């Protein structure tokens, strides 16, 4: 049967997809970067401002209360990580980690670094023994090496690094040291976020954190370096060079902290450690970059101020 010429003429011809123009491609890339920022920005800003103002008031009026706030944050963050590990069938010694984490923070008050390190060593030993005999005296534990290694990793990752924040506030000018540390973290976060959203095109470590870009790192370095110089010079009466070292060192430690948590979450197959803070996730999702940064701040300030 022959085709009707009129019908054939009216048959729609499939349209050939045209490649996007350069302007369209750039617009789509910009929109994708905005969507990939990965947070509820209004909620994140509200929570961040509330936490920041609260901590500043504590540091100005009752600086020692900062230890209680820090201890509470360590307890919640440790619980969040332990819960996620339990969900992955990793039987970490949760009770020793929670109690030992508190000992690390509170023993730093009367005994300084010696107290924190002593509590860390004792907790690590108790955690090993706890897991060794978790099944009783007649049963050998399964995955003992894996579980205890991860337990000591968590102890180092959360309470031990948080202990350096405790050591900061216990110095003679401790409230100002912690305030400078917080300003540095904010500068790093804001610089990295703005530069990453506006200019981020080259992933830094895509296999671990696809959203991190070299442009974001450059923004963090710029903002944190300027903020570090101004903060140390005017707030702590230090040199501009000390401020520069502080700002740059803080960025690299904060970035490593982000990457470490990203890899942990990737291996666990989760997006956030918790849900306590709207726009941020859990307490650990807010502390991931701050914990290594506390060590950087303590190291620079005690050595150079």
Secondary structure, 3 states (H helix, E strand, C coil): CCCCHHHHHHCCCCCCCCCCCHHHHHHHHHHHHHHCCCCCHHHHHHHHHHHHHHHHHHHHHCCCHHHHHHHHHHHHHHHHHHHHHHHCCCCCCHHHHHHHHHHHHHHHHHHHHHHHHHHHHHHHHHHHHHHHCCCCCCCCCCCHHHHHHHHHHHHHHHHHHHHHHHHHHCCCCHHHHHHHHHHHHHHHHHHHHHHHHHHCCCEEECCCEEEEEHHHHHHHHHHHHHHHHHHHHHHCCCCHHHHHHHHHHHHHHHHHHHHHHHHHHHHHCCCCCCCCECCCECHHHHHHHHHHHHHHHHHHHHHHC
